[in-house]
Each structure stands twice: as structure tokens, then as C-alpha cells.
Amino acid sequence: MQASERDKHSNKSQKSYCPYNSMPVREAESHFLPQNHQSLNYVSSDDGSSQRNVHPHTSGQFCTLESSLATARYATLNSPSSHAFSPNSGSPLSQQECQSDNTYGSPISASCITEDPNDLKLKLRELETAMLGPDPDIVESFEATYPSNTPMDPEKWRQVMGIPRGDLKQMLIACARAVAENDILVVEWLISELRQMVSVSGEPFQRLGAYMLEGLVAKLASSGSAIYKALRCKEPTSSELLSYMHILYEVCPYFKFGYMSANGAIAEAVKGENMVHIIDFQIAQGSQWVPLIQALAARPGGPPCLRITGIDDSVSAYARGGGLHLVGQRLSRLAQSCNVPFEFHAAAISGCDVELEHLGVRPGEALAVNFAFQLHHMPDESVSTRNHRDRLLRMVKSLSPMVVTLVEQESNTNTAPFFPRFLETLDYYSAMFESIDVTLPRENKERISVEQHCLARDIVNIIACEGAERVERHELFGKWRSRFTMAGFKPHPLSPLVNATIKALLENYCEHYRLEERDGILYLGWKNRALVVSCAWR
């Protein structure tokens, strides 16, 4: 969802999901910046399969999501049969011009499906020479597996596959299924057809389809992490990134909902306490705490002594334009103006590396811990033997906090195999793109940048990356409930006041947004699809 302020990426610097900006709101995060993972020769998938990555001759950034694959055809090495393959993967996203000193991708332009079958061997030899050295056996092996017959007429293909003409959703699903089954010829034809159907400036589903297709191309090429890290025309400045994230924050209530509900739970839990310590596992710009400081200042009997520990990493620092000291200075000035005794503790470290000594907990404090759009970036048992996701929950429980808040996307992409994960992503982001379209005019010149920098990178990561390089690993609330329960927590239902406050917030938005409460757990969604869940534990 990808619009999140919170940073992410790599085992050492997981980025977070949401974004935001100015003082009264949670400012943008760099969760959308590329992660710093190193490409692996082999990437293990969740379903137990492995694929070999083909490393490009040049490294660095793409020219943009739009043009990345338009100018660089991807190449895959089908390791089980040692076949060389280079489908035509021209990107469907060609709406913007861009420049970059470095481009990612093979310098070879070759296609297994060509208008003239006689050109197949020449093109394959070009690819084979560039990627593997002069070994004609590979080309002959490929030809034996994929005969150079003239492609079937598109209309006959549709009839064979049972896809109605112009049905973009079914075409995307068919392409994902073919990728999962390694049905190369079907994939090639579908990619060629899909490129003509998607557009970053079209209807909501056409725009989503453009990024989903990009993810499929990256998945087939086993180059997901490299593409994921390079989705940019040029690195946006920190002010540009904050601007894009702030736009998304304003046009969709998902992030406001999350932060407001978490603040409400914390304020309720520490009511009457004289010493309050908040640990935020992704401090970002620190804007979540502005309204809470103001509320504590107005508390009957006077404000408590407030201390905030902000956990962060280098990507958030880029989005802010500086280090954690900037957050501390800003919150300190605000607290001073409100006459709230305040102390800021900076922990410039990735969330999954946090240990007890980094938190600086003191006796006598009323402790609150905040996991907002962040915990899904922590590697779990399917990725790391340390299982940081559950380790952090057990560590936090050992501190006996008065409340722990969790805000997460309500989606199931963590351990799901590729094809069901694709379907889930398609469904989830369909609702997200549709809700954006209602508020942000389609002709808005910044909309493409907002969707690219705040959503597309997450989409490609979910679809194309596996193992430790897939940092977007969402779980449904039922799974979070199991994790918190196993760590020793009990649910702490959100107060009716929080519910009423958020309902008032939604009155400023489209009527298709839905707020639902189930046993003290709040869900915010679009029409019939829940998108964000907020809950509290103790």
C-alpha cells in the first residue's frame, strides 16, 4: 500500500509502509525507496522452488518504471534444462520520458516470438553469446523445446484460453498462471497483448495492470529485486518524496485512520500516569505524536513527563533530509510550546536489529509500544531462523507495556505461493487504486508519480521477489492475533470514542469507505474490501 511512511528494506533496514508530511500529520516515509539488498545467484521462493538470477552487465538504476523494460529486454536462464530465453518484455509504461546515467538490464534485444521465424536462431545466438558465451548447443536445445512455429492468431488464442476480448483482469490472471507454470509461449503472447491494454494514465484497473504486468515480467526474468531497487526515473529529492506521500496521505484516509486509532488507544491506556514512555518502531517524521502531545498538554491535572524513543534507519533519514536529531528537535519545540516535559531518545537502527539495550526503558514509566505499518517488514519464521517478527513481540512483552498498538494492511501475502499471492495483490490494490481515483483527478500531473513512488514498488516487490528480498509480507489479522497471543498478549479493545472520532473523519471522504468494528478491532476498507486493521494489546 504502498504509500507508507514507514521505511523498509533489507534484513538490516526494513522499510515501512506509510508516508506523511507536515506537522499535524505523519510525514512521508521512504518505504518506497529502493532497498539495499544484494542480488543473489539463486533466489529461494516460498513454495520451495529456486530460480537463478541473471546478472546484468551494468548495474544501478532503471530509467523508470515506465521505460525500464521498454529499453532493456529481460533475459532468463532456465536452469533445469539449460535453455536460454529472452522474451520481448517491452514495458507497457511509456508515459514519461526519463534519463539515467545507468540502466539495468541486458543490452541484448531478442524475442522468442518473432514475425519472421527465420530470425529466431540469429537472435537466440546473439542472446546466448552475450549471456553465456559461444555455445550453440544451448540454442539448439532451446529450439528443440520451443519450436519456431508461427504464433497462433490472437483471436484463436483467446478462444483456446477462454478469455473474452478486452478482459484485462482475466488476461492478467492467465499470464500469472502461465508464469507460475513456466508456460513460456503463452506468457510471451499474453505479455504482448497486455502491453496494449494497460496504461499508467488510464482507468484505475489499467493503471494497476501496468504495475502488475511489470511485476510479472520481473518475476519471469528472476530479476525482481534488481527491478524493485531501480524503479525510478531519477532519485526523487526528499522534498519530492514527502510531497508524493503527503498527497496519498491526504487523498486516502487509511493512514490517518491508523495513526488516530493508535493514538487513541495510547492516550486511553496512560490516562492518569505521570511518566509516559512511547517506543515507536518506525518514527519517520514523528508527526503521529504531534496531536498526542497536544492532547496530553490539555489533560486535567497537567501533562505527564513524556519520553519518546524513535527507531529509524537511513532511508527515513533520506526522506526527512536529515537524521533523527531533526525529529527530536521538532517534537521538543512542540512539547516546549505546550508546556509538556519532554525527552527524545534516538535509536538509529533497523527494527529487526533492535535489542533491549536500544530501548532505554526506565523503572516507573508507563510504557506504550507502537507498531504502525511496520511489523510486516520484519522477517518471520519463513524467512529467518531468528524469526524477528515473533522475537520482537516476545521482547516487547518482557517489558510489561501498558499498551501495544498494531496497524497493518489486511492482506495475505506473507507465505502465499506466487499465484495466490498475485491474486491477493490484484484484489487488494484494485480497491486501493479505485479509491485513489475517486479523490485524485486523473489529469493530476502528480498522480503518476504518487502511484509510482508510493505503490508500484510495493506491488513489484510482492509479485517478483522471494525469500529475504521480499520485504512486503502482509498477514491477515487472524495471524497477527495468533502471534500476539503466543507472545503472551491479550486484546485491549479500542474505546468507543476512538470509533466515533474515525467515523467523523470519514465524513470528509467518499461514502464507499467502510469502518467496521469486530470485538474491539477496527477495520477500514473500500466497499466490501477491508484494507487496514487497527488493534491494541496489553
C-alpha positions as CSV (number, residue, x, y, z in Angstrom):
1,M,0.0,0.0,0.0
2,Q,2.4,1.3,-0.6
3,A,2.2,4.7,0.4
4,S,3.5,4.4,3.7
5,E,5.6,6.5,5.7
6,R,7.4,3.9,7.2
7,D,10.7,2.8,5.8
8,K,11.7,-0.7,4.8
9,H,14.1,-3.0,3.1
10,S,16.8,-5.4,3.5
11,N,17.2,-7.5,6.6
12,K,19.3,-4.7,8.0
13,S,17.0,-1.9,7.0
14,Q,13.4,-2.9,6.6
15,K,11.4,0.0,5.2
16,S,7.9,0.8,6.3
17,Y,4.7,1.3,4.6
18,C,3.2,4.7,5.0
19,P,4.2,8.2,4.4
20,Y,3.4,11.7,5.6
21,N,4.5,15.0,5.9
22,S,3.6,18.2,7.5
23,M,3.4,18.9,11.2
24,P,-0.1,17.8,12.0
25,V,0.1,14.6,10.0
26,R,2.5,11.7,9.8
27,E,5.0,12.7,7.2
28,A,6.2,10.7,4.4
29,E,8.3,7.7,4.8
30,S,10.8,6.3,2.4
31,H,9.2,2.9,2.5
32,F,9.1,3.5,-1.2
33,L,12.8,3.9,-1.7
34,P,14.7,1.0,-3.1
35,Q,16.1,-1.5,-0.7
36,N,19.7,-2.2,-0.3
37,H,19.6,-6.0,-0.8
38,Q,22.4,-7.7,-2.7
39,S,21.2,-9.7,-5.7
40,L,21.6,-13.5,-5.2
41,N,22.6,-16.0,-7.7
42,Y,19.8,-18.2,-6.6
43,V,16.6,-16.9,-5.0
44,S,14.5,-19.3,-3.0
45,S,10.8,-19.0,-3.4
46,D,8.3,-19.5,-0.6
47,D,6.9,-22.6,-2.4
48,G,10.3,-24.3,-2.2
49,S,11.4,-23.7,-5.8
50,S,14.6,-21.9,-6.7
51,Q,15.4,-19.7,-9.7
52,R,18.6,-18.4,-10.9
53,N,19.1,-14.7,-11.4
54,V,20.9,-13.4,-14.5
55,H,23.1,-10.5,-13.5
56,P,23.2,-7.6,-15.9
57,H,26.4,-6.2,-17.3
58,T,25.6,-2.9,-15.9
59,S,24.2,-2.0,-12.5
60,G,22.4,0.9,-11.0
61,Q,19.0,2.3,-11.7
62,F,16.5,1.8,-14.4
63,C,15.3,4.7,-16.3
64,T,12.0,4.5,-14.6
65,L,9.2,2.0,-14.1
66,E,7.8,3.2,-17.3
67,S,10.8,2.8,-19.5
68,S,12.8,0.2,-17.6
69,L,11.8,-2.7,-19.7
70,A,10.9,-0.8,-22.8
71,T,14.6,-0.2,-23.5
72,A,16.1,-3.3,-21.9
73,R,14.6,-6.8,-22.7
74,Y,14.9,-9.2,-19.9
75,A,16.6,-12.5,-20.1
76,T,16.2,-15.6,-18.0
77,L,18.2,-18.7,-17.8
78,N,16.0,-21.7,-17.4
79,S,18.5,-23.7,-15.2
80,P,16.7,-27.1,-15.1
81,S,17.1,-27.6,-18.9
82,S,19.9,-25.0,-19.6
83,H,17.8,-23.2,-22.1
84,A,18.5,-19.6,-22.9
85,F,15.4,-17.4,-23.2
86,S,14.8,-13.7,-23.7
87,P,11.2,-12.7,-24.1
88,N,10.1,-9.4,-25.5
89,S,9.3,-7.5,-22.4
90,G,8.8,-4.0,-23.6
91,S,7.3,-2.1,-20.7
92,P,3.7,-1.1,-21.0
93,L,4.6,2.0,-19.1
94,S,5.8,4.5,-21.6
95,Q,4.1,7.7,-20.5
96,Q,7.1,9.6,-19.3
97,E,10.5,10.4,-20.7
98,C,13.4,10.0,-18.4
99,Q,17.1,9.9,-18.3
100,S,19.5,8.0,-16.2
101,D,23.3,7.6,-16.1
102,N,23.0,3.9,-15.5
103,T,20.4,1.5,-16.9
104,Y,19.7,-2.0,-15.6
105,G,19.1,-4.9,-18.0
106,S,20.7,-6.9,-20.7
107,P,22.0,-4.9,-23.7
108,I,20.5,-7.6,-25.9
109,S,17.2,-7.1,-27.6
110,A,15.8,-10.5,-28.6
111,S,12.5,-12.2,-28.7
112,C,11.5,-15.9,-28.9
113,I,8.4,-15.0,-30.8
114,T,9.2,-13.0,-33.9
115,E,7.4,-12.1,-37.1
116,D,9.9,-13.9,-39.1
117,P,10.7,-17.4,-37.7
118,N,13.9,-17.5,-39.7
119,D,15.3,-14.7,-37.5
120,L,14.9,-16.8,-34.4
121,K,18.2,-18.6,-34.5
122,L,20.2,-15.4,-35.1
123,K,18.5,-13.6,-32.2
124,L,19.0,-16.5,-29.9
125,R,22.6,-16.7,-30.8
126,E,23.0,-13.0,-30.0
127,L,21.4,-13.6,-26.7
128,E,23.4,-16.8,-26.0
129,T,26.7,-15.2,-26.9
130,A,26.1,-12.2,-24.6
131,M,24.8,-14.2,-21.6
132,L,26.6,-17.5,-21.8
133,G,29.4,-17.3,-24.3
134,P,29.6,-19.1,-27.6
135,D,27.8,-22.4,-27.1
136,P,25.5,-23.3,-30.0
137,D,24.2,-26.4,-28.1
138,I,22.1,-24.1,-25.9
139,V,20.4,-22.5,-28.9
140,E,19.7,-25.9,-30.5
141,S,18.4,-27.2,-27.1
142,F,16.1,-24.2,-26.9
143,E,14.8,-24.7,-30.4
144,A,14.1,-28.4,-29.7
145,T,12.0,-27.3,-26.7
146,Y,10.3,-24.3,-28.2
147,P,9.9,-24.9,-32.0
148,S,9.9,-21.8,-34.1
149,N,6.4,-22.2,-35.4
150,T,4.4,-19.1,-36.5
151,P,2.4,-17.9,-33.4
152,M,-1.3,-18.6,-33.3
153,D,-3.6,-15.9,-34.3
154,P,-4.5,-13.8,-31.2
155,E,-8.2,-14.3,-31.6
156,K,-7.7,-18.1,-31.7
157,W,-5.5,-17.8,-28.6
158,R,-8.3,-16.1,-26.8
159,Q,-10.8,-18.8,-27.9
160,V,-8.4,-21.5,-26.8
161,M,-7.9,-19.9,-23.4
162,G,-11.5,-18.9,-22.9
163,I,-10.7,-15.2,-22.3
164,P,-13.3,-12.6,-23.6
165,R,-11.8,-10.0,-25.8
166,G,-10.7,-6.9,-23.8
167,D,-11.0,-8.6,-20.3
168,L,-7.8,-7.1,-18.7
169,K,-8.3,-8.8,-15.4
170,Q,-8.6,-12.3,-16.8
171,M,-5.7,-11.7,-19.1
172,L,-3.5,-10.7,-16.1
173,I,-4.6,-13.8,-14.2
174,A,-4.0,-16.0,-17.2
175,C,-0.5,-14.5,-17.6
176,A,0.3,-15.0,-13.9
177,R,-0.9,-18.6,-14.1
178,A,1.3,-19.2,-17.2
179,V,4.3,-17.7,-15.3
180,A,3.6,-20.0,-12.4
181,E,3.5,-23.0,-14.8
182,N,6.6,-21.7,-16.8
183,D,4.5,-21.8,-19.9
184,I,6.8,-19.5,-21.9
185,L,5.0,-19.3,-25.2
186,V,1.7,-18.4,-23.5
187,V,3.4,-15.9,-21.3
188,E,5.0,-14.2,-24.3
189,W,1.8,-13.9,-26.2
190,L,-0.1,-12.6,-23.1
191,I,2.6,-10.0,-22.3
192,S,2.4,-8.8,-25.9
193,E,-1.3,-8.5,-25.7
194,L,-1.3,-6.9,-22.2
195,R,1.1,-4.2,-23.2
196,Q,-1.6,-2.9,-25.4
197,M,-4.3,-2.9,-22.7
198,V,-2.6,-1.2,-19.7
199,S,-1.7,2.4,-19.1
200,V,-0.4,4.4,-16.2
201,S,-2.8,7.2,-17.2
202,G,-5.9,5.2,-17.8
203,E,-8.7,3.8,-15.7
204,P,-7.8,2.6,-12.2
205,F,-7.5,-1.1,-13.3
206,Q,-5.5,-0.2,-16.4
207,R,-3.0,1.7,-14.1
208,L,-2.8,-1.2,-11.7
209,G,-2.5,-3.6,-14.6
210,A,0.6,-1.7,-15.8
211,Y,2.4,-2.3,-12.5
212,M,1.2,-5.8,-12.1
213,L,2.5,-6.6,-15.6
214,E,5.8,-5.1,-14.7
215,G,5.9,-7.4,-11.7
216,L,5.2,-10.4,-13.9
217,V,7.9,-9.5,-16.3
218,A,10.4,-9.2,-13.4
219,K,9.2,-12.5,-11.9
220,L,9.7,-14.3,-15.2
221,A,13.2,-12.8,-15.5
222,S,14.1,-13.7,-12.0
223,S,15.2,-10.1,-11.7
224,G,12.6,-8.9,-9.2
225,S,15.0,-7.5,-6.6
226,A,17.0,-5.6,-9.2
227,I,13.9,-4.1,-10.8
228,Y,12.5,-3.4,-7.4
229,K,15.5,-1.4,-6.4
230,A,15.6,0.5,-9.7
231,L,12.0,1.7,-10.1
232,R,12.8,5.4,-10.6
233,C,13.5,7.7,-13.4
234,K,15.8,9.6,-11.2
235,E,16.0,9.5,-7.5
236,P,13.3,11.9,-6.2
237,T,14.5,14.5,-3.8
238,S,13.5,14.2,-0.2
239,S,11.0,17.1,-0.7
240,E,9.5,15.4,-3.8
241,L,9.1,12.1,-2.0
242,L,7.5,13.8,1.0
243,S,5.2,15.6,-1.3
244,Y,4.1,12.4,-3.1
245,M,3.5,10.6,0.2
246,H,1.6,13.6,1.6
247,I,-0.7,13.7,-1.4
248,L,-1.5,10.0,-0.9
249,Y,-2.0,10.6,2.9
250,E,-4.5,13.3,2.1
251,V,-6.5,11.7,-0.6
252,C,-6.9,8.4,1.3
253,P,-7.9,8.1,5.0
254,Y,-6.1,4.8,5.5
255,F,-3.1,6.2,7.2
256,K,-4.9,8.9,9.2
257,F,-7.2,6.1,10.4
258,G,-4.2,4.0,11.6
259,Y,-2.4,6.8,13.5
260,M,-5.6,8.2,15.0
261,S,-6.7,4.9,16.3
262,A,-3.3,4.1,17.7
263,N,-3.0,7.5,19.4
264,G,-6.5,7.0,20.9
265,A,-5.5,3.6,22.4
266,I,-2.3,5.0,23.9
267,A,-4.0,8.1,25.4
268,E,-6.6,5.8,27.0
269,A,-4.0,3.4,28.4
270,V,-1.7,6.1,30.0
271,K,-4.6,8.2,31.4
272,G,-3.5,9.5,34.8
273,E,0.1,8.4,34.5
274,N,2.8,10.9,35.4
275,M,5.7,9.3,33.4
276,V,5.0,8.1,29.9
277,H,7.4,6.4,27.6
278,I,6.4,5.7,23.9
279,I,8.6,3.4,21.8
280,D,7.8,3.9,18.1
281,F,9.3,1.2,15.9
282,Q,9.4,3.5,12.9
283,I,9.4,7.1,13.9
284,A,9.6,8.6,10.4
285,Q,8.9,12.3,10.6
286,G,7.4,11.9,14.1
287,S,4.2,13.6,13.1
288,Q,2.0,10.9,14.6
289,W,2.9,12.3,18.0
290,V,2.0,15.9,17.4
291,P,-1.7,15.6,18.2
292,L,-0.9,13.3,21.1
293,I,1.4,15.8,22.7
294,Q,-1.2,18.5,22.2
295,A,-3.8,16.2,23.9
296,L,-1.6,15.4,26.8
297,A,-0.9,19.1,27.3
298,A,-4.7,19.6,27.8
299,R,-5.1,16.8,30.3
300,P,-6.8,17.7,33.5
301,G,-4.3,18.0,36.3
302,G,-1.5,18.8,33.9
303,P,0.6,16.8,31.4
304,P,2.9,13.9,32.2
305,C,6.6,13.8,31.7
306,L,6.8,12.3,28.1
307,R,9.7,10.4,26.6
308,I,9.7,9.1,23.0
309,T,12.1,6.5,21.7
310,G,12.2,6.7,17.9
311,I,13.6,3.7,16.0
312,D,14.6,4.5,12.5
313,D,17.0,3.8,9.6
314,S,18.9,5.5,6.8
315,V,16.1,5.5,4.3
316,S,13.8,7.5,6.6
317,A,16.7,9.9,7.1
318,Y,16.8,10.4,3.3
319,A,13.1,11.2,3.2
320,R,13.4,13.7,6.0
321,G,16.5,15.3,4.6
322,G,18.4,14.5,7.8
323,G,18.9,12.3,10.8
324,L,16.8,11.5,13.8
325,H,18.0,14.7,15.6
326,L,15.6,16.6,13.3
327,V,12.7,14.6,14.7
328,G,13.8,15.2,18.2
329,Q,14.2,18.9,17.7
330,R,10.8,19.3,16.1
331,L,9.0,17.4,18.8
332,S,11.0,19.1,21.6
333,R,10.0,22.5,20.2
334,L,6.3,21.5,20.1
335,A,6.4,20.0,23.6
336,Q,8.0,23.2,25.0
337,S,5.3,25.3,23.4
338,C,2.7,23.1,25.0
339,N,4.5,23.0,28.4
340,V,4.9,19.3,28.3
341,P,8.1,18.0,29.9
342,F,9.7,16.1,27.0
343,E,12.7,13.9,26.2
344,F,13.6,12.3,22.9
345,H,15.7,9.1,22.6
346,A,17.0,8.4,19.1
347,A,17.6,4.7,18.1
348,A,19.0,4.9,14.5
349,I,18.7,1.2,13.8
350,S,16.6,-1.1,11.7
351,G,13.6,-2.6,13.5
352,C,14.7,-6.2,13.1
353,D,18.0,-5.4,14.8
354,V,16.5,-3.9,17.9
355,E,17.6,-5.4,21.2
356,L,16.5,-4.5,24.8
357,E,19.6,-2.2,25.3
358,H,18.5,0.0,22.4
359,L,15.2,0.9,24.1
360,G,16.4,2.6,27.3
361,V,13.4,1.6,29.4
362,R,13.4,3.1,32.9
363,P,11.6,1.9,36.1
364,G,8.4,3.6,36.9
365,E,7.4,4.6,33.3
366,A,4.1,3.8,31.8
367,L,5.3,2.1,28.6
368,A,3.5,2.2,25.2
369,V,4.8,0.5,22.1
370,N,3.7,1.5,18.6
371,F,3.8,-0.9,15.5
372,A,2.2,1.2,12.8
373,F,2.6,-0.3,9.2
374,Q,5.9,-1.7,10.3
375,L,5.8,-5.2,11.7
376,H,5.0,-6.8,8.4
377,H,8.5,-5.8,7.3
378,M,10.1,-7.9,10.0
379,P,11.3,-11.4,8.7
380,D,9.4,-14.2,10.2
381,E,10.0,-18.0,10.5
382,S,9.5,-18.4,6.8
383,V,12.5,-16.1,6.0
384,S,14.8,-16.1,9.0
385,T,15.7,-18.7,11.7
386,R,15.7,-15.9,14.2
387,N,12.1,-15.1,13.3
388,H,12.3,-11.3,14.1
389,R,8.6,-10.9,13.9
390,D,7.9,-13.1,16.9
391,R,11.1,-12.3,18.6
392,L,10.3,-8.6,18.8
393,L,6.8,-9.3,20.2
394,R,8.3,-11.5,22.9
395,M,10.9,-8.9,23.7
396,V,8.2,-6.2,24.0
397,K,6.1,-8.4,26.2
398,S,9.0,-8.8,28.6
399,L,8.9,-5.0,29.2
400,S,5.3,-5.3,30.5
401,P,3.9,-2.4,28.4
402,M,0.6,-0.8,29.3
403,V,-0.4,-1.0,25.6
404,V,0.9,-2.2,22.3
405,T,-0.7,-0.8,19.1
406,L,-0.7,-2.6,15.8
407,V,-1.8,-1.1,12.5
408,E,-1.4,-3.2,9.4
409,Q,-2.7,-3.8,5.9
410,E,-5.4,-6.5,5.9
411,S,-3.8,-8.7,3.2
412,N,-2.4,-12.2,2.9
413,T,0.9,-12.1,1.0
414,N,3.5,-13.4,3.5
415,T,3.9,-17.1,2.9
416,A,1.4,-17.5,0.0
417,P,2.9,-19.1,-3.1
418,F,3.3,-16.9,-6.2
419,F,0.0,-17.4,-8.0
420,P,-2.4,-17.0,-5.0
421,R,-0.2,-14.1,-3.9
422,F,-0.7,-12.5,-7.3
423,L,-4.4,-12.8,-7.0
424,E,-4.4,-11.3,-3.5
425,T,-2.3,-8.4,-4.6
426,L,-4.6,-7.8,-7.6
427,D,-7.7,-7.7,-5.4
428,Y,-6.2,-5.6,-2.7
429,Y,-4.7,-2.9,-4.9
430,S,-7.7,-2.8,-7.2
431,A,-9.6,-1.4,-4.2
432,M,-6.7,1.0,-3.4
433,F,-6.4,2.3,-7.0
434,E,-10.1,2.7,-7.3
435,S,-10.3,4.7,-4.0
436,I,-7.4,7.0,-5.2
437,D,-9.2,7.6,-8.5
438,V,-12.3,9.0,-6.7
439,T,-10.3,11.7,-4.9
440,L,-7.3,12.5,-7.1
441,P,-8.2,13.7,-10.6
442,R,-7.0,11.5,-13.3
443,E,-5.5,14.5,-15.1
444,N,-3.5,15.5,-12.0
445,K,0.1,15.7,-13.2
446,E,1.5,14.3,-9.9
447,R,-0.8,11.2,-9.8
448,I,1.5,9.0,-11.8
449,S,4.4,10.0,-9.5
450,V,2.3,9.3,-6.4
451,E,1.3,5.8,-7.6
452,Q,4.8,5.0,-8.9
453,H,6.8,6.1,-5.8
454,C,4.2,5.1,-3.2
455,L,2.6,2.0,-4.5
456,A,4.3,0.5,-7.6
457,R,7.5,-0.5,-5.7
458,D,5.5,-2.5,-3.2
459,I,3.5,-4.2,-5.9
460,V,6.6,-5.3,-7.8
461,N,8.2,-6.5,-4.6
462,I,5.2,-8.6,-3.7
463,I,5.0,-10.2,-7.1
464,A,8.6,-10.5,-8.3
465,C,10.7,-11.1,-5.2
466,E,11.2,-14.1,-3.0
467,G,13.0,-15.0,0.2
468,A,14.6,-12.3,2.2
469,E,14.4,-9.9,-0.7
470,R,10.6,-9.8,-0.5
471,V,10.0,-7.3,2.4
472,E,6.3,-6.7,1.7
473,R,4.9,-9.7,3.8
474,H,1.4,-8.8,5.0
475,E,-0.7,-11.0,7.2
476,L,-4.4,-11.1,8.0
477,F,-5.5,-10.1,11.4
478,G,-6.1,-13.7,12.4
479,K,-2.4,-14.4,12.0
480,W,-1.4,-11.3,14.0
481,R,-3.8,-12.4,16.7
482,S,-2.1,-15.7,16.9
483,R,1.3,-14.1,17.1
484,F,0.4,-11.7,19.8
485,T,-1.4,-14.4,21.8
486,M,1.6,-16.8,21.6
487,A,3.8,-13.9,22.9
488,G,1.5,-13.6,25.9
489,F,-0.6,-10.6,25.0
490,K,-4.3,-10.1,25.5
491,P,-6.6,-7.9,23.3
492,H,-7.2,-4.4,24.6
493,P,-10.4,-3.3,22.8
494,L,-10.3,0.2,21.3
495,S,-12.6,2.6,23.1
496,P,-16.0,3.8,21.5
497,L,-14.6,7.3,21.5
498,V,-11.9,6.2,19.0
499,N,-14.5,4.7,16.8
500,A,-16.7,7.8,16.9
501,T,-13.7,10.0,16.1
502,I,-12.8,8.0,13.0
503,K,-16.4,7.9,11.8
504,A,-16.3,11.7,11.9
505,L,-13.1,11.7,9.9
506,L,-14.7,9.5,7.2
507,E,-17.5,12.0,6.7
508,N,-14.9,14.1,4.8
509,Y,-14.3,11.3,2.3
510,C,-16.2,9.2,-0.2
511,E,-19.2,7.2,1.0
512,H,-17.6,4.0,-0.3
513,Y,-15.2,3.9,2.6
514,R,-16.4,1.5,5.3
515,L,-15.5,1.4,9.0
516,E,-16.3,-1.9,10.8
517,E,-15.7,-2.9,14.5
518,R,-15.4,-6.5,15.4
519,D,-14.7,-7.3,19.1
520,G,-12.9,-4.0,19.6
521,I,-10.8,-4.4,16.4
522,L,-11.3,-1.7,13.8
523,Y,-11.2,-2.3,10.1
524,L,-11.2,0.4,7.4
525,G,-12.0,-0.6,3.8
526,W,-13.2,0.4,0.4
527,K,-16.7,-1.0,-0.4
528,N,-16.5,-4.7,0.5
529,R,-12.8,-5.0,0.8
530,A,-11.1,-4.4,4.2
531,L,-7.7,-2.7,3.7
532,V,-6.4,-1.7,7.1
533,V,-6.8,-3.1,10.5
534,S,-6.1,-1.4,13.9
535,C,-6.0,-3.0,17.3
536,A,-4.4,-2.8,20.7
537,W,-2.8,-5.3,23.1
538,R,-1.5,-5.5,26.7
